[in-house]
Amino acid sequence: MKKETLAAGEGARGAAQDILSDVLRKRRPLDAATEDELAHAKLSPRDAGFARAISHETLRRFGQLDAAAHPVEEFRAMPSFQRRDRGAYR
């Protein structure tokens, strides 16, 4: 049987996504979510640092990311967008 291998950094990206989900959806403190997820994920020290950097920097820049996404959400809510080519942008 062939063992599946993860691409470089894929485990770290998944762990970062889980950390962000815990913080944003479950309203857990960042430090607690990071500690629990990294212990559970069993990543190398390098990948654990990468996961921590991704999740912390994403939260640090969350306001900027949200502001950048807001015009796109408004555009998609426009009636003209909903009538014309709405499937092309999904």
N, CA and C of each residue as an Amber inpcrd file, in Angstrom:
protein
   270
   0.8460000  -1.1750000   0.0000000   0.0000000   0.0000000   0.0000000
   0.8910000   1.2380000   0.0000000   0.5500000   2.1970000  -0.8150000
   1.3170000   3.4290000  -0.9540000   0.9100000   4.4270000   0.1270000
   1.9000000   4.9580000   0.8280000   1.6300000   5.9470000   1.8740000
   1.5220000   7.3380000   1.2540000   0.4510000   8.0620000   1.5900000
   0.2770000   9.4290000   1.0820000   1.2240000  10.3660000   1.8080000
   1.8740000  11.2090000   1.0530000   2.7470000  12.2090000   1.6620000
   2.1650000  13.5930000   1.3950000   2.3310000  14.4530000   2.3620000
   1.8510000  15.8230000   2.2270000   2.8930000  16.6670000   1.5060000
   2.4280000  17.5910000   0.7370000   3.3360000  18.5410000   0.0970000
   3.9950000  19.3900000   1.1830000   5.1250000  19.9610000   0.8640000
   5.8560000  20.7660000   1.8340000   4.9650000  21.8800000   2.3930000
   4.8230000  21.9270000   3.6940000   4.0490000  22.9770000   4.3490000
   2.5540000  22.7360000   4.4050000   2.0620000  21.6580000   3.7980000
   0.6160000  21.4280000   3.7750000   0.0610000  21.1600000   5.1840000
   0.7850000  20.4060000   5.9790000   0.3470000  20.1440000   7.3560000
   0.3020000  21.4270000   8.1760000   1.2780000  22.2900000   7.9550000
   1.3210000  23.5740000   8.6660000   0.1620000  24.4650000   8.2580000
  -0.1600000  24.4700000   6.9850000  -1.2880000  25.2890000   6.5050000
  -2.6070000  24.7800000   7.0700000  -2.7630000  23.4700000   7.1480000
  -3.9720000  22.8990000   7.7370000  -4.0870000  23.2250000   9.2150000
  -2.9680000  23.1600000   9.9170000  -2.9680000  23.5060000  11.3410000
  -3.3090000  24.9830000  11.5330000  -2.7740000  25.8440000  10.6800000
  -3.0840000  27.2790000  10.7670000  -4.5680000  27.5160000  10.5240000
  -5.1320000  26.8070000   9.5810000  -6.5660000  26.9390000   9.3060000
  -7.3880000  26.5000000  10.5140000  -6.9780000  25.4190000  11.1610000
  -7.6940000  24.9500000  12.3550000  -7.5730000  25.9540000  13.5050000
  -6.4040000  26.5500000  13.6510000  -6.2150000  27.5690000  14.6930000
  -7.1390000  28.7510000  14.4370000  -7.1610000  29.2330000  13.1990000
  -8.0260000  30.3660000  12.8560000  -9.4970000  30.0300000  13.0480000
  -9.8820000  28.8250000  12.7260000 -11.2730000  28.4020000  12.9180000
 -11.6420000  28.4170000  14.3950000 -10.7470000  27.9040000  15.2300000
 -11.0070000  27.9050000  16.6740000 -11.1390000  29.3240000  17.2150000
 -10.2830000  30.2160000  16.7680000 -10.2940000  31.5930000  17.2730000
 -11.5140000  32.3650000  16.7730000 -11.7810000  32.2790000  15.4810000
 -12.8390000  33.0980000  14.8910000 -14.2370000  32.5190000  15.0700000
 -14.3730000  31.2280000  14.9950000 -15.7110000  30.6230000  15.1000000
 -16.0630000  30.2050000  16.5200000 -15.0940000  29.6080000  17.2150000
 -15.3620000  29.1180000  18.5720000 -14.9950000  30.1360000  19.6390000
 -14.3910000  31.2540000  19.2090000 -14.0050000  32.3450000  20.1140000
 -13.0370000  31.8940000  21.2200000 -12.1070000  31.0240000  20.8440000
 -11.0770000  30.5820000  21.7850000  -9.9150000  31.5710000  21.7640000
  -9.2220000  31.7270000  22.8670000  -8.0350000  32.5890000  22.8680000
  -6.9720000  32.0400000  21.9090000  -6.2700000  32.9320000  21.2580000
  -5.2820000  32.5430000  20.2540000  -4.2070000  31.6320000  20.8380000
  -3.6750000  31.9790000  21.9980000  -2.6090000  31.1720000  22.5890000
  -3.0730000  29.7570000  22.8950000  -4.2750000  29.6240000  23.4430000
  -4.7980000  28.2960000  23.7800000  -5.0670000  27.4740000  22.5240000
  -5.6540000  28.0950000  21.5180000  -5.9410000  27.3940000  20.2630000
  -4.6490000  26.9600000  19.5830000  -3.6490000  27.8300000  19.5850000
  -2.3640000  27.5010000  18.9590000  -1.6970000  26.3460000  19.6760000
  -1.6370000  26.4230000  20.9870000  -0.9940000  25.3720000  21.7780000
  -1.6680000  24.0200000  21.5700000  -2.9880000  23.9890000  21.6380000
  -3.7250000  22.7370000  21.4800000  -3.5650000  22.1510000  20.0790000
  -3.6810000  22.9810000  19.0680000  -3.5990000  22.4900000  17.6910000
  -2.2030000  21.9980000  17.3560000  -1.1810000  22.7170000  17.7780000
   0.1820000  22.2970000  17.4670000   0.5570000  21.0170000  18.2040000
   0.0260000  20.8220000  19.4020000   0.2670000  19.5680000  20.1230000
  -0.4370000  18.4050000  19.4250000  -1.6180000  18.6770000  18.9130000
  -2.4140000  17.6420000  18.2410000  -1.8560000  17.3120000  16.8530000
  -1.3470000  18.3020000  16.1370000  -0.9110000  18.1230000  14.7510000
   0.4070000  17.3570000  14.6330000   1.2180000  17.3820000  15.6640000
   2.5090000  16.6850000  15.6640000   3.3690000  17.0910000  14.4690000
   3.5720000  18.3830000  14.3340000   4.3820000  18.9270000  13.2520000
   5.8360000  19.0460000  13.6770000   6.7120000  19.1300000  12.7030000
   8.1150000  19.4030000  12.9960000   8.2030000  20.8210000  13.5630000
   9.2690000  21.1360000  14.2810000   9.3950000  22.4960000  14.8220000
   9.3180000  23.5750000  13.7340000   9.8780000  23.2930000  12.5770000
   9.8360000  24.2580000  11.4800000   8.4000000  24.4650000  10.9870000
   7.6500000  23.3820000  10.7970000   6.2650000  23.4980000  10.3450000
   5.3710000  24.1120000  11.4200000   5.6520000  23.8100000  12.6920000
   4.8710000  24.4110000  13.7800000   5.0740000  25.9310000  13.7960000
   6.3000000  26.3600000  13.5800000   6.5720000  27.7940000  13.5050000
   5.8850000  28.4430000  12.3220000   5.8320000  27.7210000  11.2020000
   5.1590000  28.2290000  10.0090000   3.6560000  28.3620000  10.2610000
   3.0640000  27.3520000  10.8970000   1.6230000  27.4010000  11.2190000
   1.3280000  28.5620000  12.1630000   2.1970000  28.7480000  13.1500000
   2.0230000  29.8540000  14.1000000   2.1290000  31.1960000  13.3740000
   3.0950000  31.3290000  12.4890000   3.2830000  32.5840000  11.7540000
   2.0880000  32.8870000  10.8550000   1.5880000  31.8820000  10.1510000
   0.4350000  32.0910000   9.2690000  -0.7790000  32.5490000  10.0730000
  -1.1010000  31.8260000  11.1370000  -2.3110000  32.1410000  11.9000000
  -2.2020000  33.4870000  12.6090000  -1.0620000  33.7740000  13.1940000
  -0.9060000  35.0410000  13.9170000  -0.8990000  36.2380000  12.9680000
  -0.2190000  36.1020000  11.8380000  -0.1780000  37.2160000  10.8880000
  -1.5400000  37.4380000  10.2340000  -2.2750000  36.3560000   9.9950000
  -3.6240000  36.4940000   9.4340000  -4.5200000  37.2630000  10.3900000
  -4.4470000  36.9440000  11.6720000  -5.2590000  37.6760000  12.6480000
  -4.7840000  39.1120000  12.8040000  -3.4820000  39.3100000  12.7100000
  -2.9420000  40.6720000  12.8080000  -3.4560000  41.5400000  11.6640000
  -3.5840000  40.9560000  10.4800000  -4.0130000  41.6830000   9.2840000
  -5.4970000  41.4940000   8.9670000  -6.2550000  40.9410000   9.9140000
  -7.6500000  40.5800000   9.6600000  -8.4880000  41.7850000   9.2270000
  -8.2900000  42.9260000   9.8480000  -9.0410000  44.1240000   9.4880000
  -8.7640000  44.5490000   8.0550000  -7.5060000  44.4850000   7.6540000
  -7.1470000  44.8390000   6.2840000  -7.7250000  43.8380000   5.2860000
  -7.6640000  42.5550000   5.6290000  -8.2200000  41.5290000   4.7390000
  -9.7290000  41.6970000   4.6020000 -10.3870000  41.9990000   5.7110000
 -11.8320000  42.1880000   5.6970000 -12.2040000  43.4150000   4.8570000
 -11.4450000  44.4800000   5.0030000 -11.7130000  45.6940000   4.2320000
 -11.4830000  45.4570000   2.7410000 -10.5020000  44.6610000   2.4060000
 -10.2320000  44.3700000   0.9970000 -11.3280000  43.5010000   0.3900000
 -11.9140000  42.6230000   1.1820000 -12.9630000  41.7320000   0.6790000
 -14.3200000  42.4160000   0.6180000 -14.5020000  43.4740000   1.3770000
 -15.8100000  44.1330000   1.4550000 -16.3170000  44.6540000   0.1040000
 -15.5130000  45.3290000  -0.7060000 -16.0220000  45.7880000  -2.0070000
 -16.4680000  44.6320000  -2.9130000 -15.7950000  43.5000000  -2.8220000
 -16.1790000  42.3390000  -3.6270000 -17.5520000  41.8410000  -3.1880000
 -17.7890000  41.8060000  -1.8860000 -19.0930000  41.3690000  -1.3730000
 -20.1970000  42.3270000  -1.8200000 -19.9140000  43.6180000  -1.7970000
 -20.9080000  44.5980000  -2.2550000 -21.1960000  44.4350000  -3.7380000
 -20.1550000  44.1620000  -4.5240000 -20.3350000  43.9780000  -5.9620000
 -21.2190000  42.7660000  -6.2400000 -20.9830000  41.6940000  -5.5140000
 -21.7740000  40.4800000  -5.7240000 -23.2210000  40.6640000  -5.2910000
 -23.4900000  41.5880000  -4.4100000 -24.8560000  41.8240000  -3.9380000
 -25.6480000  42.7250000  -4.8820000 -24.9790000  43.3570000  -5.8290000
 -25.6510000  44.2660000  -6.7600000 -26.6060000  43.4910000  -7.6680000
 -27.8030000  44.0400000  -7.9120000 -28.7700000  43.3520000  -8.7770000
 -28.2420000  43.0910000 -10.1840000 -27.4530000  44.0120000 -10.7280000
 -26.9380000  43.8100000 -12.0850000 -25.9870000  42.6200000 -12.1390000
 -25.2340000  42.4080000 -11.0800000 -24.3280000  41.2580000 -11.0270000
 -25.1310000  39.9660000 -10.9430000 -26.1960000  39.9760000 -10.1730000
 -26.9880000  38.7750000  -9.9910000 -27.6950000  38.3630000 -11.2770000
 -28.0310000  39.2960000 -12.1170000 -28.6900000  38.9630000 -13.3830000
 -27.6950000  38.5230000 -14.4400000 -26.5650000  39.1870000 -14.5050000
 -25.6190000  38.9990000 -15.5930000 -24.4200000  38.1560000 -15.1620000
 -24.2230000  37.0560000 -15.8010000 -23.0240000  36.2200000 -15.6070000
 -22.7310000  35.8620000 -14.1630000 -23.7310000  35.6200000 -13.3790000
 -23.4670000  35.3390000 -11.9660000 -22.7110000  34.0360000 -11.7640000
 -22.8840000  33.0940000 -12.6390000 -22.1760000  31.8330000 -12.4920000
 -20.6960000  31.9170000 -12.8280000 -20.3060000  32.8920000 -13.5890000
 -18.9100000  33.0050000 -14.0080000 -17.9870000  33.4120000 -12.8680000
 -18.5250000  33.9970000 -11.8140000 -17.6910000  34.5080000 -10.7300000
 -17.7630000  33.6610000  -9.4690000 -18.3390000  32.5270000  -9.5250000
 -18.4450000  31.6800000  -8.3250000 -17.4260000  30.6040000  -8.3170000
